[in-house]
């Protein structure tokens, strides 16, 4: 009676299975995609986890270029494989709590640990946006996002300092829901605006609860960053107008910026908002 290994070898010889990695195979009817390669690594290489741009691509993380490779964290001194599409990063500084294993067998970094890992691949602005998305998608707190960096803080790892600086740079409050919302909030802070918070809720009379993308509660001033198509469609625009009218009845000044205000004229838009905030402060002091 043939053993399992001999049976597999026989099916490979007959073309029914194709080797992805030593010990990992795919059906000849299944195309060898990046996801197939990731599952093959996870199932056949103990102690590894998909990381970097590969994990970002699989999870839909913005602002990260996918190089088509499979990036993995691996134990020290390990040799996951020498196939040209596999990029191992060998380190002892990660734990099972940093990883989630999906039903398909793929092991991938959780959102907080992935945001830290991506600091090695992107610039400061994109890192801030990635931190916001990982917090939002993973429903993670600022404290959890900071905790994953605790074991990594060494002088040799400048990218860990950049990650912690991105957390320090955030607008206070829940995570931003888009890249342009991240950029607007960050630029306002860099311009010296104080009292700014993100995702601020109010409950005006005669209207349901309203959440502002960015607000300065002490000034009753808010800005909505309209980056989604629903804001420009007729129903969405009408709903936005009703929200703004209700907010104005309670004394709020609401500004809206969209893609047209940010593409090619970001500096002018931020300058307008900064001046608007200064005018609002002056008006309220009178």
N, C-alpha and C positions, 0 to 999 in steps of 0.2 A: 504494500500500500504506500502511495506517494506521501511524503511529508508535505506540510504547507509550503515550505520554501521551494521544494521541487515542483509543486503545482504552480506556484507563481512563476517560476522560471519557465515552465512549459507554456503558460499563457503568454508570457513576454515573447518567447520564441515564435509563437503563432501570431503575434501582432495584436492580441486582445488588450494587452496592457503596455504602457510606455513608462519607462522610469523617469521620474521628475528629479529625485535625489536618491542616492543609495538607500534602499529600504522603503522608499515612498514612490507610489505608482499612480497613474491616472488611467482611466479607460480611454481606449483609442477613439471613442466617440465624443470625448470631452476635450475641448480646446485648452491648451496650456496658457491660461491667463495669469495675470499677476495674483489674483485671488487664489487660484489653484496652487500656485507656487507657495503662497503664504500658508495655506492649509497644510501643504506637504511638509514645510519646515516645522510648523507647530506640532504636527502629529509624529514626526520622525526624529526630532531633535529636542530632547528633554532640556528643560531649563532655559528655553529661549522665548522671546516675545517680540512680536512685530512692533517696530518703533519708527521714529523719524518720518520722512516724507511718505513712506509707504503707509504707515498707520494714518497719517493725515489724509491721504487719498481715500482710504477705505472708510474713514469716518466723516468725510466731507468737510474737513477743516480748511478754511479759506487761507489765502495768501501764502501757500506753500507749493512750490513747483515739484511735480511728480517726475522723477528721473527714470521711471520704469524699472528701477532696481527693487530688491526686497531687502529692506534694512531691518536688522534684528539685534536685540540685546542678547548676549550670550554669556555664560559663565567664564571666569578667567581661565586662560590657557586652553580653552576649548577650541575645537575645529569643526564648526557646524557643517561646512562643505567648501569645496573649492570651485563650485560652479560660478561662471562669470557674472551671473545676475544677483548673487547673494552678497550683501555687505554686512559683515558681523561687527558689532561694537562690544568688545569684551570688557566686562566690569563686574565687580562684586556688589556694587552699590544700588541694588534694587531688591525688592521682595515680592512675595506672592500677592501682597495687598496692592501692589502697583499694577496688577495684570488682571484682565477678565478673560475667561475662556468661553467662547461662544458655542452654541449648539453644533455648529459645523466643525468644531475642533480647533478653530483658529484662536491662538492666544495673542492678545493685543494689549498695549498699554492703556490704562484708564486715562480719562481726560486730564486730571491734574499732572500725572507723571509725563504724559505726552506733551503737554504745554512746556514743561521744563526741558524735555528732550529737544523740542523744536527750536529752543533758543540757540542751538548750535548751527541752525540752518538759515535763519532769517534776520532782517535788520530790526532795529528797535521799534519802529512804527508798526511793522507787521507783527512783531512779537506781542505788542500790546493788544492788537486786534485778535490774535490767536488766544491770548489769555482770556479775553472777554468771551470769545466763542466757547472755549473749553469750560469756563465757569457756567455759561448759559446752557450748553448742551448736556453737560454732566450734572447740572444742578448742584454745583459745588460752592462752598463758602470761601471767602478770602483766607480764613484760617487753614482750611484743608489745602488750598493752593500753596500756601507758604510751607506747610509741614513737609511736603514732598522734597523740598530743597534742603532740609535740615542736615542730611547726611552727605551733602555734596559741597558744602561751603569750604573750599580750599583755595589758596591763592592761585593755584594752577588753572582753576576752572572759571575763567572770566565770564563765560556764558551763564553760569549760575548767578553771578552778581547782576548780570543784565536782566535775568528773569525776575529777581527780587526787586530790581529797580522798576521793572514794568508794573509789578504789583503796587509798589509805592506810588507810581505815577497815575494810577487809576482814579477816575472820578468816583467819589464815595457812592455806595448804593449797589443794587443788583447789577448783573452783567448787561452790557450793551447787546443789542440784538442784530447789529449790522456793522460792517466795516466803516461806513460813512458816519454812523452815529458815534463810533469810537473816535474817529478823527476829529469830528466837531468838538466833542467834549474835551479831548486832549488839547486841541489848539486853544480853546477858551482858557483852560488852566494855564497853559504856557504863556498866555497873554496877561496873566495876573488876575483873572476873574476869581473872586472868592465866594464862598457859600454855595457853590454849584454841587448839585446832587443828581443822581441818575434814577430813572424810573420812579418818579414822585407821584403819589396818588392824591387826588382831591375828590370831594363829594359835594358838588354844587347843588343848590336847591333846584328841584324840578328836573334833575337829570341823574342818570346813573353815575357810578364812579368813573373818574377820568384819570388816566395815567400819562404823565408827560415823559418824553424821552430824557430831557434835561430840564432842570428847574433851579431857580434860586428862591426858595420858599419865603425868605424874609422880604424879598422885593415883589412877591407875587408875579414873578417873571418866568416864562418858560419858552423853550424852543422845541418844536417837533421836527425831526429829521425824516423827511418823507422819501425813503429810498425804495419802497415797495410799490409795484404797479397799482395795487388797490387804492392807494392814495390819489392816483391820477384818474381813475375811472369815475364815472358820474356818481354811482352810489357811494363810493368811498369818499369822494370829495364832499358830497352833501353831508355825510356823517361827520366829517371833519369840521365842516362849518357849524353844524349844530353843537359839537363839542366846544368849539371856540367861543360861540355866543354864550353858552352856559358858563364857561370859565370867566368870560368878561363880566357877566352879571355879578360874579363874586369878587370882582376887582382884579382879575388876572390879566396880564398882557402876554399874549401868545404870539410867537413868531414861528414861521415855517420856512424851512429850507429844503430844497430838493436837488436832484442831480444837476439841474441847470445852474444852480448856485455854487456847485462844488467842482464841476468839471471845467477847469481852466480859469476859474475865478474864486478859488477857495480863499486866498488872502483877502480879497475884497469883501467876501461874505463874512469872514471872521471879524474883520475890522468894523463892519456894519454892526454885528452883534455886540461887540465890545463897546462901541459908542452908544448903542441902544441901552445896554445895561447901565452905563455911566449916567445917561440921561434919566433913566428910571430911578436911580439912586438920588439924583438931584431933585427930581420931582417929589419924591416921597419925603424929602427933608424939609420942603417948604411948608 
